[in-house]
């Protein structure tokens, strides 16, 4: 179980991290591309995570094999590992789902159904012709098998975060993280329109969009405290992420620390002459 879970988590977390870092750099405008912002270093370091200790695409193939083994164990009546208890012998009936998009537990259950559905769909495609399983395994990599791993990762992440939230004793703090989780699930719903439109319907998808915009506005006041709670020193956050929020002072300090930054380049006369 650990190998299948870790392989999947490593792949999707490193992919998402790279995407998130790049989004944050773009959100900082031109300053995000400055050396003092450190985004270039962070992106380069994180980029390694997508291939070291196994290429991500190879790793999720191991997760695919693990999930198919789980289906086999389920059919034989064996107990399933804790992280795949969403699996059932029969595929879920998507026509019977009724979910309140504002109910955390209901949404978590919906993501469990999605993970279960993707495993059943992939298993069915794999076994259409038992004599060509290896051929199907290659052919289905880009879509059905990838979706299966994505569904497994999403429900594991959501379920784990939800359990952690329940350990928070302060009600106001717990409410902020619950809203964070709601935002994450709503964003995931909009990123997987085919499955969720089929299960929720167009009207609820529109409701998810409005709810996401509302939640993001409400979380604005909490963004800085939530960022500061992470255990990263200022030396790792660059000029734009320093806890004193003196962004322009920090940028100026970095510029002024550059040797000869206020002096003309040694070759200025040559450049001037050539331009003539």
N, C-alpha and C positions, 0 to 999 in steps of 0.2 A: 504493500500500500504506500509506504513512505516514498519509494522511488517513483511510482507513478504520479503521486501528488507533487513531490518536489520538482520533478521534471516539468510538469505543467505550470506550476507556479513560477518557476524561474523564467520560463519562456514568456508568459503573458505579463509578468511584472516588469521584466526588462524592456519588452516592447512598449508597454504603456509608459514607463519611466522616460524613455527616449522621446516619445511623443509629447509628454507633459512638459519636459524641460524645454523643448523647442517652442511649444505654445507660450510658455512663460517668457522666453527670450523675446518672441515677437510682441507680446503684450507690453513689454518695456520700451517699445519703439526703438529709435536709433541707439539709445543708451544701452539696450540689451546686447548690442554687438560690440560694445567697448570691452577692452581687455580687463578693465577694472571690475566689470560685472561678473566675471569668472564663468559665464555660461559656456564659453568655448571649451574650457578645461573640463567642466562637469559633463558636457555632451560627449567629449572624447573619451573620458573615463567610463561613462555609462555605456557607450557604444560597445565596449569590449564585452559587456555582460551578455550581449546577444549571440556571442559565438564561443566564448571561453567556457570550459567545463561542458562542452557539447553545444553544437549549433541548435538554436531553438526549434527549427523544423524537425530535426532528428529527435530531439527530446520529446516533442509532443507525439511522435510516432510510438514511443514507449508508453506514453499515457494511453494512447488508443488501444494498444494491446492489453494494458491493465484493465481498461473499462470493458473490453470484450470478455476478459477472463471473469470479471465480476458478473456479467450476464450469464456466463456458463455456471458459475457457482450458485447463482440465484436459481437457475433451472434445476440444479441438483439438490436444492434444499439447504445449502450451506449458509452460514451466517455471513453477512456482508461487512466489509470494513466500515467504520463510522462515517467516513466522508462520502460514501456512495449509498447511503441509506435512502436516498430519493428514488432509487431504482425500483421498478415493479415488474412482475412477470408479464403483465399485459401493457401495451402502450396506453398512455393517458388519453382520455376522451376530451379533446379540446373544445368540443361543443358544449360541455357542461360547466365551464369555468365562469364564475361570476366574482369579479374582484373589485373592491373599492380601492381606487388608486391612491387614496390618502391613508390607507391602513397598512402599517409596516408589516405586520404578521401575514396579512393577506398577500402582499407583494412578495414576501420571502417565499411563501408557498407557491406563488406563480412562477418564480425563478426555479424552484425545485421541479415543477412540472415541465418547464422548458428543458432543463438538463436531462430529465427522464425521456422526454420526447426525442431529443437529439440522439441519445444513445440507441433508442429503439429504431429510429429512422436509419441510422448508420448500419446497425446490425442487419436490418432487413435488406438494405442495398448490398451488403457484403455477402449475404447468403442467397442471393437470387440464383447464383450458379455455384454450388459448393466446389466445383472442379476448377474454378477460376478465382479463388479467394485472393491469391497474391496479386493477380491482375487488378481486381477490384480495389485492393488496398492502395495501389498506386493511383488508380483513376479517381478515387474519391477524396484524395488528400486535400485538395484545394477548397472543397466546399463541405460536404457532409461530415467528414472526419475532423476537419478544422472546427466546424460549428460544435461538434460533440465536445471537443476539448475546451472550447470557449465557454460553453454552458456549464461544464464541470468546474472550471475556474471561477466563474461568476458566482455560482451558488456557494462554493466553498468560502470565497472572500466575504460575501454578504452574510452568510451564516456565522462565520467566525467573528466578524465585526459586531454583529448583533449580540452575540453572547458576551463580548467584551463590554459593550454598552450597558448591559444589564448588571455589570459589576460596579458601575459608578453609583455612589450613594447620594451625591448631590443632585437634586432633581433638575435644577436649572442647567447644570453642565450636561447632564444626561439628555436633556431636551435638545441642546445644540447638536450633539453628536447624532441623535436620532434624525434631526433635520438633514444633517450631512449624509446619512445613509439614504434618506428619502431622495435627496438630490441625485446621488449616485445611481439609484435604481431607476429613477425617472429618465436620467440621461441614457442609461443602458437600453431602456424601452425604446427611446427614439432612435437609437443606433441599430436596432434590430426590428425594423418596421414590419417585415413579413410575418414573423411569428406573433408579435404582439398585436398587430392589427387583426389577425385571425382570431386571437383569443379575447381581445378587449373591445374591438370595434373602432370605427373611425371617430365616433364622438368622444370616447374615453381617451384616445390618443390626443385629440385636441385639448382635452382637459389636462392631460399630462404636461403639455407644452405650457399652458397657462400657469399650472402649479409650479413648474420648474422655474419660470421667470420670477414668480412671487417669492419662492424660497431663496433664490440667489440674492434678491434685493434684501431680504430679511437677514441673511447671513453676512452682509457687508460689514456690519459693525463688529462682528466677531472674528473677522479674518486675521487682523493683526495679533490679537491674543492667541489664536489657534496656531499661528505661524511661530510665535515666540516660544510656545510650549515645547517645540521640537528641540532636541538636545544638540544643536549644531552651533559651534562658536562663530563669532563674527568673521573670523578668518576664512570660513568656508562659504559665507553667504555673499561676499563681494560688496562693492560700494552701494548697490541698490537694495541689499537686504540687511544692512546693519540695523541693529535694534534701536539706535538713537534716531533713525529716520531722517538724518541730515544728509539726504542723497546728494545734493549739489555740492555741499562742502566736502563730502567724501570723494566725489569725482574730481574736484579741484585739487585735493590733496594728492591724488594719484597722478594727475597731470604734472603738478609742480615737482613731484618726486622724480620725474624723468630727467636724467642729465641733459643739460643744454636745451631744454624744451623751449626756452624763451629766446634762444639765439638763432641766428641764421645758419642754415646748413653750410658746410665748408665749400660745397660745390655750387653755391648760388650764382656766382659770377659766370661760371661756365654755362649754366642753364639760361641765364639772362642773355648772354652773348649768342647762344644758339637760337634763341627765340627771335632775335633780330634778323 
